[in-house]
Amino acid sequence: MSILRWGPGSVTVNRGLNSYEYGDTFAAMRTVQMTLDEQLVEAVDRAAKTLGTSRSAFTRRALQDALRRLHQLQLEEKHRRGYARRPVRSGEFDVWEAEQAWPEP
């Protein structure tokens, strides 16, 4: 086990797929019931076995990843809306052109 990140109010503990992200306190996990089709459960069980983890840990990680992807999509949409409201003006970033040039080897 290793600590990946320690910051204000959070710590990520790395245990491979069994990684947990905590806030200011260590929260207890809840048991929830989900209805999934048989093929999905079998695929999750095979993946969990291959990775050497439990169904719960695999599903927990998949849900965390899905929430991160959703958050990223929301940020990208916000970015698109912002540029739609205020498009880049001609010459707005010209001052940075020299900074973008890679020196020749």
N, C-alpha and C positions, 0 to 999 in steps of 0.2 A: 504494500500500500504506500502511495506517495501523495503528497499534497501538490496539486498542479498550480493552484492559484489561491492566494490569500489576499483579500481586499476588504474594503469597508463593507461589513455586513455579509460577506459570503466566503465560502471555502469550497473548493472542488476536491474531492477525495478520489484518487484514481485506483480502481480495482479492476482494470480492464473494462469489460462491458458492465461490471457492477460498480459504476461510478455514480456518485450521488452529489447533488449540489444543494447546499444548505444555506439558509439565510442567517439571521442573527441568532437563531436558536436551532437546535436539532429537533425537527418536527417528526413525529411518529408517522409512519406510513399507514394508509387506509387500505383495507381490502375492499375491492369493488367487483361487482359481477358484470360481465359483458357477454353479449350474445354475438358469436362469430360463426361463420360457416365452417363446416368440417375441414374443407380443403385448406383454408387459411390456418386453422389451428394446427393441422398436420405440417404445413410448411414452416410455421413458427417453431414447432417442436423440433423439426429437423435442423433448422438454422441454429436454434439454441444449443442443441446437442453438438453440432459441428463446432460451435464457438466455445463450448464448455461452460455454458451459463444456464440459468433457469429460464423458463417461459416468462416468468414475471420480470426478470431483469432485462431480457431481450425486448419485451413489450414496453417496459418503462423507457428504455433507451430509444426505441422507435417513436414513441409518443413525444419524448423530449426533442428528438430530431425534427419531427413534423412541426412542433410548435416553433422551433427556431426558423424553419423554412417559411412558415406562415408569417412570422415577424419580419423576416427579410423581404418577403413579397409585399407586405404592407408598407415597409420603408421605401421600396422601389416605386410603388404606386404613388406614395406621397411625393417622392422626388419628381416623378413624371408630371403630376398635377402642378407642382411648383413651377417647373419649366414651361408648362402649357400656359400658366397664368402670366409668367414673366420670362419670355424666351431670351436666350442669350443675344445680346446686342452685337452688331458688327464691330469688331475690334476690341470687345470687352476683355478678352484674355490675351491680346497681342503682346502685352508686356512680359508674359511668361514664356513666349516662344523660345527665347535663348536658353531658358532653363531646361527645356525639353530636349534639346539637342544633345546627342551622345557624342563624346569626343572620339575622333578617329584613333584607332590603335596604332 
